[in-house]
Amino acid sequence: MLGSAIAATETAPLQVLLLSRGVEALPQDRAAGLGHLPWWTVTTACGETAAGVDESGVHGAPVVVRPEGLGRPPTLLTRARTLYLGVRHAAPPGWLWALKRSTWFREKVKETDVLWSLDTDTDAALSALADLTAGAVVLESPTWESCGPALVAVGRTMHELRERNGAPGAVDDLPRWTTTLEDAAAAAGPLPVPAVLDVPRRVVEVLRQVRSTVGMVGAAELTTRLDALPWDGEQRLTSGLAARRAAAELTLGARRWPGLPARNDSGVVPGRPVDTSDGALAELVASTVSAADDALATDPSTSLGLLADAMSVLFHRALHSEVPSSRLVDEPASTLAPLVGSRALRALLDRGEEADQQRRYEDAASPSPSHVLLARDGLPRVLVVTGAYGDFHRPVVRALREVADVRTRDFARRHPLLRPKVMDDEVLDALQAVVRRESARPDPSSISDADLSGEEGEHPVDPRLQGLAAADGVAAMLRWADVALLDWADRASVWASHVCPEGTRLILRVHALDALDPWLHLMRWERIERVLVVSPAMNSLVRDLLGAWGVEIPVETMHVLTPLREMDLPKEPGARTTLGMVGWGRQVKDPLWALDLLERDPTWDLVLIGPDFAPNPVPATAPYVEEVHRRLASPSVRGRVHLVGRTGEVAEHLRRVGVILSTSVREGWHLGLVEGACSGAVPVVRDWPLLSRRGGPASLYPPEWVVPDLDAAEDRIRRCTAEEAWERERCSAQEQAVALFDPDRVAEDYRRVLLGGPGAPSAPPGPRRRRRPGRGRRRVHPRCREGPRPEPRQDGRTRTPPGRGRAGAPAPSSPVRSPWLAGPSGPRHGRSRPGGAR
């Protein structure tokens, strides 16, 4: 079972005493709701009995406070002093006397954290007995009237959320929960919730656990309603609630697409307005990171949660991934500054020198996994980690299989923790367990199958155990490999960088969307040899993102490898005036731009190849989707837009297209555009707004393909589709595309980078030796050891002599050609084309 090193820590519950003079003031039914909370233990007490009231003192039922003897009768002087206090503080003498002479009350106050008065008589009595109640925080009755019933509703809902977390069908209760919280916020008065109750932090603890049950949008809706209560401002920040509210507003559509109407309210429910401007969010991220740093020494768990909250805002998709501009792209150093300077993040990623030495020793002492066979025919072993974002690895695998033993692994499919692409509340806990595995990991034999898989009806398995199980699976394959290509900067790549054994080379390929997500900033960069990017614009961005951290690592631009010759099919009649898009059903593709262009000439048609938008878009993109569908049905384009849908015959449908469009706000390489150009369609490429300051598409494609606006796009289409020009222009674009992105040359580049040279080694590597502790020497194939040794540099790396491969091996006289590049490739393993985010 799970060891104590990673056991979940629970905050001790607050001891709360609700006190009133009369039984009618006690919220008897509501106090039971408060009593169910794991962070509060509630006792109710009053000064009189009534029918149906249990005097036994059972939890949730009121205790009757009576004067009790203390061994001797009270003196006349004592009674006089009590009477004087009652007159001075306007407290009823009988009630004051009962509290002062009650043994039960005296003992109860000693173990009480919060003593909450429910009426004015009790307010006065407790004020007179300040010496007796000095050990507890006293709250007066107006605060109960203002927020007590609301906190009862919050307590009941949070208790139910915890109990239902992970249960089948729990999401069906979401409307009821949100309605209850909305009513509670509406009923709350103007007084702030007392800070001593520590409600925001405890509520956020529940919210961090239930996202997997209610979903990202459901968690956002709960957060907006909870934040409508009158919380203490400082606690709102230090609990993470402020950051979570900002992220919730972004998720629910606080920012709208340019040109679409903005949301006319400040939140889902009336209450505290939230500023989601760039400046306000930057300030909030910095404050939340600072709170995480402050909590690091006293409450590491809260510190880690605050760090996750800050990163959820900083890397929110609504700010970077599908928008025309982004601070992260335009000003990466200042945007990342709070994170770069964070002590909490350094503590998360810091392994320590002793841990590194121990890890090297374990790597050396651990034999290869018994289920892994030796490489076939003495070829170098290459592991391709496919990634969670998309499917662009297959052509690379085929190019390498001629000269290497290649295996692919989809760790995101094998390990659920590695599947999500956005920040959540579990992944940092899991990564911390992996980074500290030398001291935090329990003996694998002590982890049962139930721990790893979870039993039906139980809460989700501890994410730290999931993280360690994923780390073991990733490390096992990395021990087999000589080199690993990590396709996409995702969670699996983060895990690989932290568990990679000495001697295995890691090469990371970054496309586009993954550069805007948080995973690039959680890597262990000293274990990664180099980064491959798919365009010069992405090269510029990735260099600046890594430069903000002071990371110096080779960043090399390499095109996406894809078969292109199968696209060259004869065009159909009418293709000359038909525009086309391959992949359009996402906001980042901005099909509205294409519809604006289409409306400029009634003789043009538009073919949209690929699936439509998802049927239930998230609130942040729903207005855009609605506008696209409205425009598609408008009279100005009706009958001229042809939807193809998902297809396995992209080349066949491109026969209808004479002008291929790239209308996106962001792209890395844009496979659909290149496929269209290779089919013989004239490319018209919008200057991708998000990357235009970094060279944009003009740094990747011929400059005549790129247009700055709709007017220039219309002009290029009219010029290139003129009857006397179209055949010439489309053939020229086709030749340019094939020359720029020649699959033979790109395949050779991948063999060079991954294997140290384009040819396949011929000599077998011999027996696999166990490395000695502390050596950390790379495994190099004998064929690659030929030639002079690389020259050392001052920074500890090596400089390869000019004209030679990575390890100094001379290049063969003729490149190895891939048979699959000789002509059309046939079926694509059941997929129509590489898909996913890029």
N, C-alpha and C positions, 0 to 999 in steps of 0.2 A: 504494500500500500504506500501511499504518498508519505515521504519523510517529513520531519518537522522543519527542515531547512526551507521548504517551499510551501509550508502550510499557510492557508489564508489567515490573515489577522483580522480580528473583529474589534472595533472600538467599543469600550465598555459603555453600557447604556447609562443614560442620565437617570438619576432618581428624582422623580417629579412628584410633589405633593400638592394636590388641588384642595384648597381649604375654603370653607364658607361657614357662616354662622347658621344659616337655615338650610335645611335639606333641599328646599325648592330651587336653590341656586346651583346645586350640583348638576352637571351634565351627565346624569347617570348612564344613559344609553351611549353617549358620545365618548365618555371616559373609557369605556370598554374598547372602543376603536383605537384610542391612543395607547391603551395598554398592550395591544397586539404588536406595537412597533418594537423591533429588536433594539432600537437605540434609545427607547424611553421605557422606564418602569414607572407606571403611574399608580399612585394611591390617592383615594379621595377620602376626605374627612369633613365632618360638620359638627355643629354644636347641639343638635337636637335629633330626635328620632321621628319617624313617621311611618304610617302603615306601609308595609311591604318592604321596608328598608332592613337589610341584613346587618346586624351589629357585630358580626363575627370577625370583621376585618379581612375577609377574603379579597384577593386581588380583583379590583374593578368595582367592588361594592364599598360604600362609604363606612368609615369608622366613626363612631360617635365619640367626640372628645368630651370627657367628663372630669370635674375636679376629683382628684384622688389624694388620699392621705399620704403624707410624707413621713409618718412616724410620730408626729406630734401635732396638736391643733395649731392653726395659725394664730399668731398674736394679734392684739388690737392694732399694734404699730404696722404690722404687715398689711392688714386690711386697709389701714389708712393710706399707706403708700400706694396700694393698688388703686384705691379710689382716686387719689391725686393724679396718678398716671392716666386714668380713664378720663378725668375732667380735662387734663392738659392736652390730650390727643383726641378728644371727642370720641372715645371708644366706650362702648357699653360695658359697665363694670362687671356684669355677670359673665359676659363672653371673655373679657380680659382675665378675669379670675379663673375661669375654666381652663384657659390655655396655660396660664402661669402655673396652675396646680396639677396639670395632667402629666403623670409619669410617662404615659405612652407618647405624648406630643414631644416631651423633652428628648426621649430616646430617638424618636423618628426624625427630629430635626438634625440630629448628629449625623445621620446617614443620608440626608437629603441634599441634593445639589441645587434644586430649584423649588422654592416655596411660592406657589402661585395663589394669590388671593382672588376670590371670585365675587366679593361684594365690598361695599364701602365700610361696613362695620369691621370686617376683617382687615381691611387696609389700615384703619386706625389702630386696632389692637396690635398688629404686627409692628407698626411704627413705635408703639409704646414699649414693646418687648424686644428692642433692637439687640440687647445684650444676649437674649435667649436664642435669637435667630442669626447670630453673627456668622455661623458656619455655612449658611446657605444664601443663595441669591434670591431676594424677595422681589416678586413681580406684583404690581398692583392690578386691581380689577379692570381699569380701563383697557389695559393691554389684552386681557382675555376677551372683553367685549369686542375689541377691534379685530383680533386675529385668531382667537381661540377656536371658534367653530370652523374657520378655514383650515387651521392646522389639523383639526380632527379629520376633515375630509381628505387632506393630503396624507395624513397618517394611514387612514384606511386604504387609500389607493396604493400607496407605496408598499404597504404590507401585502396587498393582493398581487401587485406586480411581482414581488419577490417570490410569493408562493406559486404563481403561475408561470414563472420564467422557465422557458424550455418546454412547457406542456403543449401537447397538440391542440390546435384551435385557440390558443391564447390570444392571437391577433384579432380574433372576432370580438373580443371584449374591449378593443381599443376605443371605439366610439363612446362606450359607456364611461371609460376612464377619463377621456378627454372632456366629456360633458361635466363629470363630477368636478374636475379641476377648474373648469371654466366657471362653474357656479361658485366654487370656493373663492376664486379670485374676485368675482363680482361682489361677493358678500363681505369681503375683507374691508376693514376700515382704514383710515389714513395713517394710524400709528404703525411704525415698522415692527416687524417680528423681532422680539428680543434676541440680541446676539448670543446670549448665554445658552439658548436652546440649540444652537449649532445646527439648525435645520438645513440650510443650503448644502453644506458639505455632506450630510447624511442622505439627503435626497439625491445628490449627484452620484453617490455611491451606488444607489439603486439604478439610476439611469445608465450607469456604465455597464451594468450587468444585463440589461434587458434589450439592448439594440438588436441582438441576434433573434430575439423573439418577435418584436414589434416592427423591425425593419428601420431603415434610416429615416424614412419620411415619418413613420409612426413615432420614433424617438424625438424627431424635431417637433412634431405637434404636441407631444407631452411637455417638452421643454418650454415651448412658448407659453403654454398655459401655466406651468409652474412659476415661470419667471414673472408673471403678471402680479404675483403677490408682493406685498411691500417688504422685501427683504432689506437687511442692512447692506449698504453699498460696499463696505470693505469685505464682508463675508461673501457677497456675491462674486467678488473678484477672486478671493483666495480659495474659494471652494471650486472654482472652475465654471460656475453657473453662467457668469457673464460671457465667457468664451463660447460655451455651449449654446447660449442663446444667439450669439452672432452667427455661429455655424448653422443653427437651425433656420435663422432668417434667410441665409443664403440658399439653403436647401429648399426652402419653401417659396423661393422666387423673389427675394427682396430686390435683386438686380434683374433688369429686363434688357432684352436685345435692343440695340439702337434702332429707333424708329417705331418700336412697339410701345403702347401706353404703359406707363409705370404703375405699379400697384399703389392704390390711393390710401392705404392704411399703413401704420407703422408696425403692424404685427397681426397675428391671426386673431388675437383678442385684445380688447382695450387694455391699456396699461402703459408700462414703461416703454417709451420710444427707443429704438435701436438705430444707431448711426452705422451704416455699412459702407461709408465712403472709404477710399483707400487710406487716407490719413488716420481716420478713427480706428480702422481695423489694425493698422500698423502699431498704433499706440496700445491697443488692447492686447495684441500678441506680445509686445514687449513687457507689459505689466504682468501678463499671465506667466511668461517665462521667468520673470523676476520672482513671482510668488512661488514657482516651482523650485527655484534656487534657494529661496528662504526656507522652504519646508524640507530641503534635502537632509539636513542633519537630524531633525526631530521626527519627521514622518516621511520616510522614503516612499511609501506607497502612494500617499497623496501627491508627493512631488512628481512621481511618474505619471499619475493621472493628469495633473496640470500640464505637464509637458505634452501629453497626447492631445489635450484640449487645445493648447496653443498651436500645435502642428495641424490640427484639423481645420483651424481657421486659416493659417498661413498657406496651406496647400489645397484649399477648397477648390473643387472643380469649377465652381461658378466664377472664380476669380481669374483662372488661367487657361483652362483647357479648351473651352468653346466660346471664346470671346475675342474681339478684335484687338484688344490691348491688355497688357498685364505688367504689373510692377516687377514680378519675378523675372520676366523676360527683358524688360527695359532697364531695370535697376537691380540686378541680382545681389550685388554686394550689400546695399543698404537694406534690401528686403530680408536677406538672410542674417543680418547682423545680430538680432536678438538670439537666434539659434546658435550662431557661431560662438558667441560669448557665454553660452549657458553652461553653468557648472553641472546642472542636472543631466544634460545630454552627455557631457564628458564623462560623468560618473557611470552613465548607462553603457557607453561604448568602451570604456577603459578596462582592458583586461589585466593590466599590471605585468611587470617583467617576470615575476615568479610564475604567474599563470602561463605566460608564453613559453617559458622554459619547460614547465611541466607538460604543456601541450605537445611540444616538440618531442619530448621523451616518450609520451604515449603514442604519438604517430610512428615513432621509430620501432617501438616494441609491439605494435599491433600488426598482426599478419593481415594479408589481404582477405576479404570476406570469402568464406568457403564456397559460396554460390557463384562467385565470379570466376570465369575461366580465363586462361591466358589468351592474349591477343592472337588472332588467327594469322598464320603465315609470317609471324615476326613483325607485323606492322605496328606503327605507333597507335596508341589508344586514345580516341577522341570521344569525349562526352559532350553532347549537345543538349543543353537544358532549354526546353521549348518556350517557357514563359507563359504568363497568365493573360497577356494582352492580345495576342494574335498568333497567326500561323504563317510565318515567313521563313521557316528553317528548312523546309524540305529540299529545295534546290541546293542549299549548302551541303546538306547531308549527302545528296547524290553525288555532288562534285568531290566530296572527300572520300567516299567509299572506294574509289579506285585506288587510293594510296594509303588508306588507314583503316583500322578497325573502329567503326563508328557506332555508338549507341546513343539513343535519345531517351530522355526521361522527362516526363511531365510531373514535376513535384507538386505543382498546384492541384493536379487531379488526385494525387495520392494522399496529400495532406491538406485537409480543409483549411487549416490556419493560413496556408500560403496562397489561398485563392483570391481574397479580396484585393482590390487595387487601390482603395482609399484607406486613410488612417482610421483606426478604430481604437477602442479602449483595451483590447486584449493583446495586440501585437507587441507593444513595448514591454509588457510583463513577460511575454514569451521570449522576446529577444534578450531581455536581461538575464533570464535563466540560462539561455544558451551562452551568453558572454561569460557568465560566472559558473559555467558547468563544472569546473574543477572543484568548486566549493559548494555549489548549490544543487548539483544533480544527484538524485538518489541512485542507489544501486539499481541498474536496470532489472535485476531479478526481483526487486521489491515493487515494481510497477505491474499491476495485474492487467489482464485484458479489459476488465471493466473500467480501470482508470483511463485507459487509452481510448476506448470506444464509447464509454458511457452506457448506462442501462436505460431502457425505455421508461419515461416518466421522471427521470432524475434531472437535476440541473445540468447544464452543459459541463463537459469535462474541463478541468483546470487548464487554462491556456498555456501555463508554464510547462505542463506535461506534454501538451500538444507540440509546443515549440521544441522540447528536447527530443521527442519522438521524430519530428521532422528533421532535426539536426542529425540524428543518427542515420536516417535514410539518405540524406544528402551526402554526409561524410563517407558513407560506405561506397557510393559510386565514385566520389572524387578520389578515394584511395585507389580505385581501379585505373583511373584515367591518367594519361600523361599530360593532356591539355583538355580544358573544358571551355566551351563557348556558351556563355550565359546570354541567351537571346532575350532582351528586354531587362531594364533595371526594375525588377519587381521584388516581391518578398523572397522568392526562391533564390534570387541572386544575392540578396542581403545575407540569407542563411549560408549560402555557399561561401561567401567572402569571410564569414566568421568561423567556419569549421573546416576550411580547406587545409589539408595536410601539406607540410613542406614537400616540395618536389612536384606538385601538380600546378601547372600553369593555368591561370584564370584570365580569360579575355571576355570583356563585357561589350555587348552590342546595344546601343541606345538608338531608339527610333525617333520618337517625337513626344507623344503623350507621356511616356514614362519619365521624360526629363522634367516634366512639370509636377510630378507626384513626389511624395516625400522619400521614396526608397533610395534615391541616389545619395541622400544625405545621411544614411545609416550604414553605409558600406564600411568594411574594413579595407581601406584603400591600399595598405602596404601589401596585401595579398593579391591584388589585381595588377596584371602586367601592363595592360593597355585597354583603351576604350575605342571601339569602332562606332562611328556615327554615319548616317546615311546621306548627309548633304552638308555643304559648307556652312549653311546657316545654322544647322544644328551643331556643327563643330564649334562655331563661335559661341553659341549659347552654353554648351556643355563646358567649354574651357572656362568661361566666366563663372559658371556655377561652382565648378571645382576650385577655381581660383579664390573664391570667397572663403574657402576653407584652408587655403594654402596648399592644396593638393597639386603636386607636380607629377603628371603621368602622361605618357604619349596618348594623344587623341588623333585618330586617323580616320579620314573620310573614305568610306567604301560603299559603293552603290548596292542596292538590293539586288540579289541574284534571282533572276526569274527567266524562264524560257520566253522568248519573244517571237520566234519565227512562226509559231502557230497562229499568230494574230493576222498574218498577211493573207487575207482572203479577198476575192473580188468584191468590189462595192456594188450595191444594188442601185437600180435607177432611183433617182430622187435623193440620194445620199448627199449630194452637193449642198443642199439647203437644209439639211437636217443636223441639228445640234445634239450632242449627247453627253451624258455623265455616267460614269461607272462608280457606283457607290454614292448615294445621295441622302439616305434616310437618317442623318444625324445633323444636329444643329451646326456642328463645326464645318460641315460641307456647305452650308448656307445656300440651299437651293432657291431661296428667294431672290438671290442675285441672278441666278439663271433665268428665273421667271421674269424679272425686270428686263433682262436682255431680250428674252423671247418676245415681249410685248412691243418691241421697237420695230418689228417687221412682221406683218401678217402672213408673209409667204414662208416663214421659217416654221419648222417643227422641232420638237424636243423629245428625245428618247431617254428615259431614266431607267438605267439598268441597276438592279439590286433591290434589296428589300426596302419597304416603306419604314417610316418611323415606328417604334414600338407602340403597341396599342394602348398602353397605359403609361404615358410619359410622366416623369417626375415633375412636381410643380414648377421647378426652375425653368424647364424647357417646354412645358405645356403651352404657354401662350404662343411660342414660336411655331410649334407643331400645328396649333389651331389656325394660325395665319397661313401656313403653307397649304393646308387642306382647303381653306377658304379660297385662296388664290387659284388652286388647281381647278376648282369648280366655277371660277368666274367666267363670264362670257368672253373676255378678251383672249383667253388661252384654251377655252373648251374645244375639244376635238383636235388640238394640235400637240397635246402632251400624251405620250405613249408610255405607260408603266409596264416594265418587263417583270419586275419582281426578282426574287432569288432564282438564279439559274446556274447551270453547269456548262452553258454554251456561250460564254462571253464573246469569244471570237465571232461566232455566228451572228450575234445581235449587233456587233460593231460593223457588220457589213452595211447596215442601214445608216450609219453615222458618217457624215463628212466633215464635221467640226467637233472636236473633242474639247470639253470644257473642264477647267479646274477652277471652281468658284470658292474654294475653302478659305476660311480665315487662318487656318494653320494646317500645314502638312509637313511631313518629314521628307518623303520621296515621291509620293502619290503614284502608286502602282497603276491605278485606273487610267490616269492621263498617259503614262508611258505606253500602256497597252493600246490605247486609242491611237497614239502617234504611230506606233509600229504597225497598226492596221491600215495606215494610209489616210488618217483623218488629220485635218489641220488643227494644231494645238492653239488654244486661246487660254492663257493662264492669268488669272487674277493675281496681282502682286499681294500675296498672302499678308494681310494686315499685321498679324501678330509677329511675323518674322521679317517684315519689310526693312526694318532698321538694321538687320543683320545680313542683308543681301538678298533675303527671300528667294523666290524661285529663279531670279536672274543669276544667282550664283550657281545654279544647278543646270538650268536649261539655256538654250540659245536665247539671247536677249530679245529677239524679235517675237518670241512666243509670248512674252510677258506684257500685260497691259495694266496701266495704273487705275483705270476706272471704266465705267460702263461706256462712255463715249468712245474711248480708245478701243474697247472690245468690239463695239459695233462697227467702227471703221475697219478694223482688221478683218472681221468676218466678211464685210462687203467687198473688200479688196481681194481677199483670198478665194472667195467663192464665185467671183466673176467667171463666166464660162471660159474665157481665154486664159485664166490664171489658175483655176482650181487644180487641174491635173499637175501642173508644175509645182505648185506650192505644197500639195500633199505628198508628192514623191520626195521633194526636198526635205520635208519634216520627217518622213519615214527614214530616209538615209541618215539624217542627223541623229535620230533616236537610236537606231541600230549601232551607229558608230560610237555614240556616247556610252551606251549601256550594254555593249557587246557581252553576252553571257560567257563566252570563252575567256575573255580577259578578266572579267569579274571573278569567275571561278578560280582562275590562276592566282588572283590576289588573295582569295581566302585560303588557298593551299599555302601560299607564301607566309601569311601571317600565322596561321594555326600550326603549320608543320615545319616552319623554318626554311622552306624551299618548295618549289613547284613539283618536283619529282617524288616518286615513292621510294622509300629506302629499300635496299635489297638485302642487306645483311641482317640476320635475326638478332634481337637484342640480348639473347642469352638469359640466364636465370635472373629472376628478380631478387635483388638484394635488400636486406633490411638495413635501414639507415641507422647510424649511431646517433645518440642524443646530442643535440646542439649543432649538428652539422648543417641541416637544412639545405642540403645540396639538391639542385634540380635533377630530375631524371632526364637524360639526353640520349637519344637513339645513337648507336655507334656510327651510323651513316652521317649523322649531323655533327659528329665530333671531328670530322676531317677538317684540315686547314688550320690556319693560325688561331690561337685563342683570342677571344674578344679582349680589347684593351680596357683596363679599369678606368673609371672616372672618379672625380672627387666626391660625387654624390652617392657612391656606392653601387651605381648601376654599371653596365658595361657598354662600351661603344663597339658596334660591329664594324669591322673593316669594310670600306666601300666595295660595292660590287659583289657582296656575298650575302648568303642567307642569314637568318637570325643567329645561328650558332657558328657562323663563319664558313659554312659549306658552300662551295662554288655552285652556281646554278647550272643545271644540265643544258646541253646544247639545244635541245628541242623540248618545248613544253609537252606535258601529257594532256591529250585532248580527251574530253568526256564524251562517250558515245551518245549520251542523252541530249547533248547540245547539237548533234549533227542534223536534226530535223525536228518536226513536230513531235511533242512528247507524249501525246495520247492522254488517257484519263489521269486525273490528278488525285490519285488515292482517295477517290470518293468525294473530293471537294471541287467546287467550281473554280476557286481561285483563293489565294491566301487571303484570310479575312482578319478582322479584329481592328483595334485602334492602332493608328500610326501617326 
